[in-house]
Amino acid sequence: MSPENVQEEQQYGHEFAGACAGLAAESTRNVVAFKFGGTSLLGAKRMLHAAGLVRDAARTSRVAVVVSAMKGVTDQLLTIAKLVDSGNLAEAKRKADAVLRSHADVLSELQLNELDHQRVWHDLRLLGRDLLHQVSSPAHASSEALHDSLASFGERLSARLFAAALDACEVPAVPVSSSEFVLTCDTFCDAKPDMEETRRRGRDLLQPLLESGLVPVVTGFVGATHDGRVTTLGRNSSDYSGAIIAHVMDADELVIWTDVDGIYTANPNESSEARLLHQLSYEEAHALATAGAKVLHANVLPLAAETEMVVWVRNTFNPEFRGTRIGPTLEEMRKETSQRGAA
């Protein structure tokens, strides 16, 4: 990082702390949503590292987690779906077995005690059985519906393993399938959520878990129609899922944990002049996302802005670095603090 960026970060940090002091003292909410991408969850070592970040946050906040599939798994599942479409069920079954084995290997590497290992392995086997059943005897459904159903297994397997990683870090957790409350239309592969109904259902399901001290580990990417058919919100939509779950819970913050230090003015791998952006308004960040910035899904910021939820983009592998903060500006926060003080 350049000296200019270091200076900018330090200066902003002091100003931000001062502006937030009045708000923090009065706030009664303390809910944070963490979203982890597939790179952050690739293997037991990374899962345990991410679980440690949740453990640290859970000491002072109620935390919900939204997870992607492990990196590469969704592509494998979509390849399986194409094999089923073409009638090559034997090869589809072989690849489905390989997906389950890769998750079983991660479970072994988590080094749980025998009882917990058996409990999680039982859940993984049930998911694997359902996956193999859909591959071996595909239902009479549209190709898009089958693709969504098969693709959902990546997040479902990931959520079960990450909940186990949290348990290993002494953080009580429970896996939750978002298809239980994210209600969508039936446009498979690019479903749109009914936010009003999703919010109602989600609060009924998630709020008791949070209040009981559990960390819900929710599948990103996945929803369901009114009649229970599994849908997906489109590729690379887990950030959007994170915003949906954060919105449902009236979270104060959504932290999108990824493999870069934040949002840049340009691709740092392609431009030596790329500069890390420490602070953005919702409008500025949304414009970057709409223009093709790959760090954020374009639907995240409009949803966050509805409740003035702060969104952070941070690096799982460099957690000491503050990342990019998206939300009300310092001027807006000072104004709100002043108005509260006057009241």
C-alpha positions as a LaTeX table, in Angstrom:
\begin{tabular}{lrrr}
\hline
Residue & $x$ (\AA) & $y$ (\AA) & $z$ (\AA) \\
\hline
Met1 & 0.00 & 0.00 & 0.00 \\
Ser2 & 1.31 & 3.48 & $-0.82$ \\
Pro3 & 2.17 & 5.95 & 2.00 \\
Glu4 & $-0.69$ & 8.13 & 0.76 \\
Asn5 & $-3.18$ & 5.32 & 1.24 \\
Val6 & $-1.81$ & 4.53 & 4.71 \\
Gln7 & $-2.16$ & 8.16 & 5.71 \\
Glu8 & $-5.67$ & 8.29 & 4.26 \\
Glu9 & $-6.68$ & 5.16 & 6.16 \\
Gln10 & $-5.31$ & 6.43 & 9.49 \\
Gln11 & $-6.96$ & 9.82 & 9.06 \\
Tyr12 & $-10.28$ & 8.28 & 8.13 \\
Gly13 & $-10.08$ & 5.83 & 11.03 \\
His14 & $-9.80$ & 8.65 & 13.60 \\
Glu15 & $-12.61$ & 10.65 & 11.97 \\
Phe16 & $-14.86$ & 7.60 & 11.70 \\
Ala17 & $-14.35$ & 6.69 & 15.35 \\
Gly18 & $-15.29$ & 10.18 & 16.46 \\
Ala19 & $-18.34$ & 10.36 & 14.24 \\
Cys20 & $-19.59$ & 6.97 & 15.43 \\
Ala21 & $-19.10$ & 7.57 & 19.14 \\
Gly22 & $-22.52$ & 9.12 & 19.74 \\
Leu23 & $-24.31$ & 6.56 & 17.60 \\
Ala24 & $-22.59$ & 3.60 & 19.24 \\
Ala25 & $-23.47$ & 4.80 & 22.71 \\
Glu26 & $-27.16$ & 4.97 & 21.89 \\
Ser27 & $-27.55$ & 2.01 & 19.57 \\
Thr28 & $-29.41$ & $-0.97$ & 20.97 \\
Arg29 & $-28.87$ & $-3.11$ & 17.89 \\
Asn30 & $-25.78$ & $-5.21$ & 17.58 \\
Val31 & $-26.33$ & $-7.61$ & 14.70 \\
Val32 & $-23.69$ & $-8.41$ & 12.09 \\
Ala33 & $-23.95$ & $-10.55$ & 8.97 \\
Phe34 & $-20.80$ & $-12.18$ & 7.58 \\
Lys35 & $-20.68$ & $-13.48$ & 4.03 \\
Phe36 & $-17.82$ & $-15.78$ & 3.01 \\
Gly37 & $-17.01$ & $-16.49$ & $-0.63$ \\
Gly38 & $-15.90$ & $-19.81$ & $-2.04$ \\
Thr39 & $-12.18$ & $-19.00$ & $-1.93$ \\
Ser40 & $-12.46$ & $-18.22$ & 1.79 \\
Leu41 & $-13.96$ & $-21.68$ & 2.41 \\
Leu42 & $-11.73$ & $-23.85$ & 0.24 \\
Gly43 & $-10.65$ & $-26.60$ & 2.58 \\
Ala44 & $-10.62$ & $-27.23$ & 6.32 \\
Lys45 & $-7.75$ & $-24.84$ & 7.09 \\
Arg46 & $-9.53$ & $-21.89$ & 5.49 \\
Met47 & $-12.86$ & $-22.81$ & 7.05 \\
Leu48 & $-11.29$ & $-22.87$ & 10.50 \\
His49 & $-9.61$ & $-19.52$ & 9.84 \\
Ala50 & $-12.94$ & $-18.00$ & 8.77 \\
Ala51 & $-14.62$ & $-19.56$ & 11.80 \\
Gly52 & $-12.08$ & $-17.76$ & 13.96 \\
Leu53 & $-13.21$ & $-14.44$ & 12.48 \\
Val54 & $-16.80$ & $-15.30$ & 13.40 \\
Arg55 & $-15.73$ & $-16.29$ & 16.90 \\
Asp56 & $-14.04$ & $-12.92$ & 17.41 \\
Ala57 & $-17.12$ & $-11.02$ & 16.24 \\
Ala58 & $-19.49$ & $-13.18$ & 18.29 \\
Arg59 & $-17.87$ & $-11.98$ & 21.50 \\
Thr60 & $-19.55$ & $-8.60$ & 21.11 \\
Ser61 & $-22.29$ & $-9.10$ & 18.49 \\
Arg62 & $-24.98$ & $-11.45$ & 17.38 \\
Val63 & $-23.69$ & $-12.92$ & 14.13 \\
Ala64 & $-25.28$ & $-14.69$ & 11.18 \\
Val65 & $-23.15$ & $-16.19$ & 8.42 \\
Val66 & $-23.95$ & $-16.62$ & 4.73 \\
Val67 & $-21.77$ & $-19.07$ & 2.81 \\
Ser68 & $-20.98$ & $-19.80$ & $-0.79$ \\
Ala69 & $-20.09$ & $-23.24$ & $-2.07$ \\
Met70 & $-16.41$ & $-24.10$ & $-1.82$ \\
Lys71 & $-14.53$ & $-22.68$ & $-4.79$ \\
Gly72 & $-15.07$ & $-24.77$ & $-7.92$ \\
Val73 & $-17.93$ & $-26.89$ & $-6.56$ \\
Thr74 & $-20.76$ & $-25.02$ & $-8.32$ \\
Asp75 & $-18.98$ & $-25.47$ & $-11.65$ \\
Gln76 & $-18.68$ & $-29.19$ & $-10.92$ \\
Leu77 & $-22.38$ & $-29.43$ & $-10.12$ \\
Leu78 & $-23.38$ & $-27.58$ & $-13.29$ \\
Thr79 & $-21.19$ & $-29.98$ & $-15.28$ \\
Ile80 & $-23.09$ & $-32.83$ & $-13.64$ \\
Ala81 & $-26.38$ & $-31.19$ & $-14.64$ \\
Lys82 & $-25.24$ & $-31.04$ & $-18.27$ \\
Leu83 & $-24.30$ & $-34.71$ & $-18.14$ \\
Val84 & $-27.77$ & $-35.54$ & $-16.83$ \\
Asp85 & $-29.29$ & $-33.46$ & $-19.63$ \\
Ser86 & $-27.31$ & $-35.44$ & $-22.19$ \\
Gly87 & $-28.31$ & $-38.78$ & $-20.63$ \\
Asn88 & $-24.82$ & $-39.68$ & $-19.43$ \\
Leu89 & $-26.02$ & $-40.69$ & $-15.97$ \\
Ala90 & $-23.07$ & $-42.98$ & $-15.19$ \\
Glu91 & $-20.53$ & $-40.17$ & $-15.60$ \\
Ala92 & $-22.82$ & $-37.77$ & $-13.74$ \\
Lys93 & $-23.01$ & $-40.21$ & $-10.83$ \\
Arg94 & $-19.21$ & $-40.63$ & $-10.81$ \\
Lys95 & $-18.70$ & $-36.87$ & $-10.58$ \\
Ala96 & $-21.39$ & $-36.54$ & $-7.91$ \\
Asp97 & $-19.55$ & $-39.17$ & $-5.85$ \\
Ala98 & $-16.37$ & $-37.12$ & $-6.24$ \\
Val99 & $-18.12$ & $-33.98$ & $-4.95$ \\
Leu100 & $-19.29$ & $-35.81$ & $-1.86$ \\
Arg101 & $-15.84$ & $-37.33$ & $-1.26$ \\
Ser102 & $-14.19$ & $-33.92$ & $-1.43$ \\
His103 & $-16.48$ & $-32.64$ & 1.31 \\
Ala104 & $-15.91$ & $-35.79$ & 3.36 \\
Asp105 & $-12.17$ & $-35.10$ & 3.13 \\
Val106 & $-12.69$ & $-31.59$ & 4.49 \\
Leu107 & $-14.76$ & $-33.01$ & 7.35 \\
Ser108 & $-11.92$ & $-35.38$ & 8.27 \\
Glu109 & $-9.44$ & $-32.51$ & 8.23 \\
Leu110 & $-11.58$ & $-30.50$ & 10.65 \\
Gln111 & $-10.52$ & $-33.08$ & 13.27 \\
Leu112 & $-13.75$ & $-33.06$ & 15.23 \\
Asn113 & $-14.29$ & $-35.41$ & 18.14 \\
Glu114 & $-15.75$ & $-38.77$ & 17.20 \\
Leu115 & $-19.34$ & $-37.96$ & 18.16 \\
Asp116 & $-19.43$ & $-34.64$ & 16.29 \\
His117 & $-17.70$ & $-36.19$ & 13.29 \\
Gln118 & $-20.31$ & $-38.94$ & 13.06 \\
Arg119 & $-23.16$ & $-36.46$ & 13.44 \\
Val120 & $-21.88$ & $-34.22$ & 10.63 \\
Trp121 & $-20.99$ & $-37.18$ & 8.42 \\
His122 & $-24.56$ & $-38.44$ & 8.83 \\
Asp123 & $-25.87$ & $-35.09$ & 7.55 \\
Leu124 & $-23.40$ & $-35.05$ & 4.63 \\
Arg125 & $-24.41$ & $-38.58$ & 3.65 \\
Leu126 & $-28.08$ & $-37.57$ & 3.60 \\
Leu127 & $-27.26$ & $-34.65$ & 1.32 \\
Gly128 & $-25.11$ & $-36.93$ & $-0.82$ \\
Arg129 & $-27.92$ & $-39.47$ & $-1.06$ \\
Asp130 & $-30.31$ & $-36.76$ & $-2.26$ \\
Leu131 & $-27.75$ & $-35.54$ & $-4.79$ \\
Leu132 & $-27.14$ & $-39.04$ & $-6.16$ \\
His133 & $-30.88$ & $-39.71$ & $-6.33$ \\
Gln134 & $-31.44$ & $-36.59$ & $-8.44$ \\
Val135 & $-28.56$ & $-37.58$ & $-10.70$ \\
Ser136 & $-29.56$ & $-41.24$ & $-11.04$ \\
Ser137 & $-33.32$ & $-40.70$ & $-11.38$ \\
Pro138 & $-33.85$ & $-37.12$ & $-12.57$ \\
Ala139 & $-37.38$ & $-35.84$ & $-12.07$ \\
His140 & $-39.54$ & $-34.81$ & $-15.00$ \\
Ala141 & $-38.73$ & $-31.13$ & $-14.65$ \\
Ser142 & $-37.33$ & $-28.45$ & $-16.90$ \\
Ser143 & $-33.60$ & $-28.43$ & $-17.51$ \\
Glu144 & $-33.31$ & $-25.07$ & $-15.71$ \\
Ala145 & $-35.17$ & $-26.39$ & $-12.64$ \\
Leu146 & $-32.89$ & $-29.44$ & $-12.49$ \\
His147 & $-29.80$ & $-27.24$ & $-12.84$ \\
Asp148 & $-30.92$ & $-25.08$ & $-9.91$ \\
Ser149 & $-31.70$ & $-28.06$ & $-7.72$ \\
Leu150 & $-28.31$ & $-29.67$ & $-8.40$ \\
Ala151 & $-26.40$ & $-26.40$ & $-8.06$ \\
Ser152 & $-27.88$ & $-25.81$ & $-4.60$ \\
Phe153 & $-25.95$ & $-28.74$ & $-3.13$ \\
Gly154 & $-22.70$ & $-26.77$ & $-3.11$ \\
Glu155 & $-24.00$ & $-24.26$ & $-0.59$ \\
Arg156 & $-25.88$ & $-26.90$ & 1.38 \\
Leu157 & $-22.75$ & $-29.01$ & 1.85 \\
Ser158 & $-20.64$ & $-25.94$ & 2.60 \\
Ala159 & $-23.07$ & $-24.68$ & 5.25 \\
Arg160 & $-22.99$ & $-28.01$ & 7.06 \\
Leu161 & $-19.20$ & $-28.08$ & 7.10 \\
Phe162 & $-18.84$ & $-24.46$ & 8.17 \\
Ala163 & $-21.28$ & $-24.96$ & 11.03 \\
Ala164 & $-19.05$ & $-27.84$ & 12.11 \\
Ala165 & $-15.96$ & $-25.61$ & 11.86 \\
Leu166 & $-17.68$ & $-23.08$ & 14.12 \\
Asp167 & $-18.54$ & $-25.81$ & 16.62 \\
Ala168 & $-14.86$ & $-26.82$ & 16.55 \\
Cys169 & $-14.03$ & $-23.22$ & 17.51 \\
Glu170 & $-16.54$ & $-23.42$ & 20.39 \\
Val171 & $-19.09$ & $-21.25$ & 18.61 \\
Pro172 & $-22.56$ & $-22.90$ & 18.72 \\
Ala173 & $-23.92$ & $-22.92$ & 15.18 \\
Val174 & $-26.67$ & $-24.42$ & 13.07 \\
Pro175 & $-26.87$ & $-24.80$ & 9.28 \\
Val176 & $-29.94$ & $-23.19$ & 7.68 \\
Ser177 & $-31.12$ & $-23.66$ & 4.11 \\
Ser178 & $-32.20$ & $-20.33$ & 2.64 \\
Ser179 & $-34.79$ & $-22.23$ & 0.57 \\
Glu180 & $-36.80$ & $-22.40$ & 3.81 \\
Phe181 & $-37.47$ & $-18.66$ & 3.77 \\
Val182 & $-36.15$ & $-16.94$ & 0.61 \\
Leu183 & $-39.30$ & $-16.99$ & $-1.49$ \\
Thr184 & $-38.73$ & $-16.37$ & $-5.20$ \\
Cys185 & $-40.42$ & $-16.38$ & $-8.57$ \\
Asp186 & $-39.98$ & $-19.43$ & $-10.80$ \\
Thr187 & $-37.45$ & $-17.89$ & $-13.17$ \\
Phe188 & $-34.91$ & $-20.64$ & $-12.61$ \\
Cys189 & $-31.20$ & $-19.76$ & $-12.72$ \\
Asp190 & $-32.05$ & $-16.07$ & $-12.14$ \\
Ala191 & $-34.89$ & $-16.01$ & $-9.61$ \\
Lys192 & $-36.08$ & $-12.78$ & $-8.00$ \\
Pro193 & $-36.97$ & $-12.80$ & $-4.29$ \\
Asp194 & $-40.25$ & $-11.59$ & $-2.84$ \\
Met195 & $-38.63$ & $-9.40$ & $-0.20$ \\
Glu196 & $-41.72$ & $-8.79$ & 1.92 \\
Glu197 & $-42.52$ & $-12.48$ & 2.34 \\
Thr198 & $-38.83$ & $-13.39$ & 2.59 \\
Arg199 & $-38.39$ & $-10.88$ & 5.39 \\
Arg200 & $-41.39$ & $-12.20$ & 7.30 \\
Arg201 & $-40.37$ & $-15.84$ & 6.97 \\
Gly202 & $-36.71$ & $-15.10$ & 7.60 \\
Arg203 & $-37.32$ & $-13.20$ & 10.81 \\
Asp204 & $-39.54$ & $-16.00$ & 12.12 \\
Leu205 & $-36.77$ & $-18.53$ & 11.44 \\
Leu206 & $-33.56$ & $-16.64$ & 12.21 \\
Gln207 & $-34.50$ & $-14.36$ & 15.08 \\
Pro208 & $-35.07$ & $-17.16$ & 17.63 \\
Leu209 & $-31.72$ & $-18.70$ & 16.67 \\
Leu210 & $-29.88$ & $-15.43$ & 17.23 \\
Glu211 & $-31.68$ & $-14.79$ & 20.50 \\
Ser212 & $-30.74$ & $-18.24$ & 21.78 \\
Gly213 & $-27.04$ & $-17.56$ & 21.13 \\
Leu214 & $-26.68$ & $-19.70$ & 18.02 \\
Val215 & $-24.93$ & $-18.58$ & 14.84 \\
Pro216 & $-27.12$ & $-19.49$ & 11.84 \\
Val217 & $-25.01$ & $-20.56$ & 8.86 \\
Val218 & $-27.22$ & $-19.79$ & 5.88 \\
Thr219 & $-26.82$ & $-21.01$ & 2.33 \\
Gly220 & $-26.24$ & $-18.21$ & $-0.15$ \\
Phe221 & $-27.41$ & $-18.32$ & $-3.78$ \\
Val222 & $-30.51$ & $-20.45$ & $-3.05$ \\
Gly223 & $-34.25$ & $-19.81$ & $-2.72$ \\
Ala224 & $-37.51$ & $-21.63$ & $-3.45$ \\
Thr225 & $-40.81$ & $-21.03$ & $-5.21$ \\
His226 & $-44.22$ & $-20.95$ & $-3.52$ \\
Asp227 & $-44.62$ & $-24.66$ & $-4.24$ \\
Gly228 & $-41.19$ & $-25.56$ & $-2.83$ \\
Arg229 & $-39.08$ & $-25.97$ & $-5.97$ \\
Val230 & $-35.47$ & $-24.94$ & $-5.42$ \\
Thr231 & $-34.28$ & $-21.86$ & $-7.31$ \\
Thr232 & $-31.02$ & $-19.94$ & $-7.51$ \\
Leu233 & $-30.55$ & $-16.18$ & $-7.67$ \\
Gly234 & $-28.00$ & $-16.39$ & $-10.49$ \\
Arg235 & $-24.27$ & $-17.03$ & $-10.60$ \\
Asn236 & $-22.12$ & $-15.01$ & $-8.19$ \\
Ser237 & $-25.21$ & $-13.95$ & $-6.22$ \\
Ser238 & $-24.05$ & $-14.98$ & $-2.74$ \\
Asp239 & $-23.19$ & $-11.34$ & $-1.95$ \\
Tyr240 & $-26.81$ & $-10.53$ & $-2.77$ \\
Ser241 & $-27.89$ & $-13.38$ & $-0.48$ \\
Gly242 & $-25.76$ & $-11.85$ & 2.25 \\
Ala243 & $-27.54$ & $-8.53$ & 1.81 \\
Ile244 & $-30.93$ & $-10.27$ & 1.87 \\
Ile245 & $-30.16$ & $-12.08$ & 5.13 \\
Ala246 & $-28.70$ & $-8.91$ & 6.67 \\
His247 & $-31.82$ & $-7.00$ & 5.60 \\
Val248 & $-34.08$ & $-9.67$ & 7.07 \\
Met249 & $-32.31$ & $-9.37$ & 10.44 \\
Asp250 & $-32.07$ & $-5.55$ & 10.44 \\
Ala251 & $-28.31$ & $-5.99$ & 10.72 \\
Asp252 & $-26.16$ & $-2.99$ & 11.53 \\
Glu253 & $-23.39$ & $-4.26$ & 9.26 \\
Leu254 & $-22.79$ & $-6.69$ & 6.43 \\
Val255 & $-19.19$ & $-7.82$ & 6.07 \\
Ile256 & $-18.36$ & $-9.39$ & 2.71 \\
Trp257 & $-15.23$ & $-11.47$ & 3.27 \\
Thr258 & $-13.37$ & $-12.09$ & 0.04 \\
Asp259 & $-9.80$ & $-12.54$ & $-1.24$ \\
Val260 & $-8.96$ & $-8.88$ & $-1.95$ \\
Asp261 & $-8.32$ & $-5.96$ & 0.41 \\
Gly262 & $-11.39$ & $-4.01$ & $-0.71$ \\
Ile263 & $-12.72$ & $-2.13$ & $-3.71$ \\
Tyr264 & $-10.21$ & $-0.54$ & $-6.07$ \\
Thr265 & $-10.48$ & 2.19 & $-8.68$ \\
Ala266 & $-9.35$ & $-0.38$ & $-11.25$ \\
Asn267 & $-8.25$ & $-4.01$ & $-11.36$ \\
Pro268 & $-4.99$ & $-4.00$ & $-9.33$ \\
Asn269 & $-3.76$ & $-6.99$ & $-11.31$ \\
Glu270 & $-4.05$ & $-5.01$ & $-14.53$ \\
Ser271 & $-3.24$ & $-1.44$ & $-13.52$ \\
Ser272 & $-0.32$ & $-0.16$ & $-11.44$ \\
Glu273 & $-2.37$ & 2.98 & $-10.79$ \\
Ala274 & $-5.24$ & 1.13 & $-9.12$ \\
Arg275 & $-6.01$ & 2.73 & $-5.77$ \\
Leu276 & $-7.84$ & 1.14 & $-2.88$ \\
Leu277 & $-11.00$ & 3.01 & $-1.93$ \\
His278 & $-11.43$ & 3.22 & 1.83 \\
Gln279 & $-14.85$ & 4.91 & 1.92 \\
Leu280 & $-17.71$ & 4.96 & $-0.57$ \\
Ser281 & $-21.30$ & 6.12 & $-0.48$ \\
Tyr282 & $-23.99$ & 3.68 & $-1.55$ \\
Glu283 & $-24.38$ & 5.57 & $-4.82$ \\
Glu284 & $-20.67$ & 5.50 & $-5.61$ \\
Ala285 & $-20.30$ & 1.80 & $-4.84$ \\
His286 & $-23.46$ & 0.92 & $-6.77$ \\
Ala287 & $-22.15$ & 2.82 & $-9.79$ \\
Leu288 & $-18.91$ & 0.83 & $-9.64$ \\
Ala289 & $-20.80$ & $-2.46$ & $-9.35$ \\
Thr290 & $-23.11$ & $-1.54$ & $-12.22$ \\
Ala291 & $-20.07$ & $-0.60$ & $-14.32$ \\
Gly292 & $-18.69$ & $-4.10$ & $-13.84$ \\
Ala293 & $-16.66$ & $-4.05$ & $-10.62$ \\
Lys294 & $-16.48$ & $-7.72$ & $-9.65$ \\
Val295 & $-16.21$ & $-7.27$ & $-5.90$ \\
Leu296 & $-19.92$ & $-6.60$ & $-5.32$ \\
His297 & $-23.17$ & $-7.87$ & $-6.79$ \\
Ala298 & $-25.13$ & $-4.92$ & $-8.21$ \\
Asn299 & $-28.21$ & $-5.67$ & $-6.04$ \\
Val300 & $-26.37$ & $-5.42$ & $-2.72$ \\
Leu301 & $-26.20$ & $-1.64$ & $-2.31$ \\
Pro302 & $-29.81$ & $-0.67$ & $-3.09$ \\
Leu303 & $-30.96$ & $-3.18$ & $-0.48$ \\
Ala304 & $-28.41$ & $-2.00$ & 2.10 \\
Ala305 & $-29.34$ & 1.63 & 1.54 \\
Glu306 & $-32.96$ & 0.97 & 2.54 \\
Thr307 & $-31.94$ & 0.56 & 6.19 \\
Glu308 & $-28.63$ & 2.48 & 6.02 \\
Met309 & $-26.78$ & $-0.72$ & 6.79 \\
Val310 & $-23.01$ & $-0.36$ & 6.57 \\
Val311 & $-21.34$ & $-2.76$ & 4.11 \\
Trp312 & $-17.68$ & $-3.71$ & 4.44 \\
Val313 & $-15.56$ & $-5.46$ & 1.82 \\
Arg314 & $-12.64$ & $-7.13$ & 3.60 \\
Asn315 & $-9.95$ & $-9.69$ & 2.92 \\
Thr316 & $-10.35$ & $-13.00$ & 4.76 \\
Phe317 & $-6.62$ & $-13.56$ & 4.48 \\
Asn318 & $-5.66$ & $-10.08$ & 5.68 \\
Pro319 & $-8.23$ & $-9.47$ & 8.43 \\
Glu320 & $-6.12$ & $-6.84$ & 10.19 \\
Phe321 & $-6.70$ & $-4.53$ & 7.23 \\
Arg322 & $-9.88$ & $-2.46$ & 7.50 \\
Gly323 & $-10.99$ & $-2.84$ & 3.86 \\
Thr324 & $-13.59$ & $-0.68$ & 2.14 \\
Arg325 & $-16.51$ & 0.81 & 4.05 \\
Ile326 & $-19.73$ & 1.56 & 2.17 \\
Gly327 & $-22.49$ & 3.53 & 3.82 \\
Pro328 & $-23.52$ & 6.96 & 5.07 \\
Thr329 & $-20.76$ & 9.55 & 4.73 \\
Leu330 & $-19.01$ & 11.08 & 7.71 \\
Glu331 & $-20.98$ & 14.29 & 7.17 \\
Glu332 & $-24.27$ & 12.37 & 7.22 \\
Met333 & $-23.24$ & 10.52 & 10.37 \\
Arg334 & $-22.23$ & 13.74 & 12.14 \\
Lys335 & $-25.55$ & 15.27 & 11.17 \\
Glu336 & $-27.47$ & 12.27 & 12.53 \\
Thr337 & $-25.42$ & 12.37 & 15.74 \\
Ser338 & $-26.17$ & 16.07 & 16.14 \\
Gln339 & $-29.89$ & 15.54 & 15.55 \\
Arg340 & $-30.01$ & 12.74 & 18.13 \\
Gly341 & $-28.17$ & 14.92 & 20.61 \\
Ala342 & $-30.61$ & 17.77 & 20.05 \\
Ala343 & $-33.55$ & 15.42 & 20.56 \\
\hline
\end{tabular}
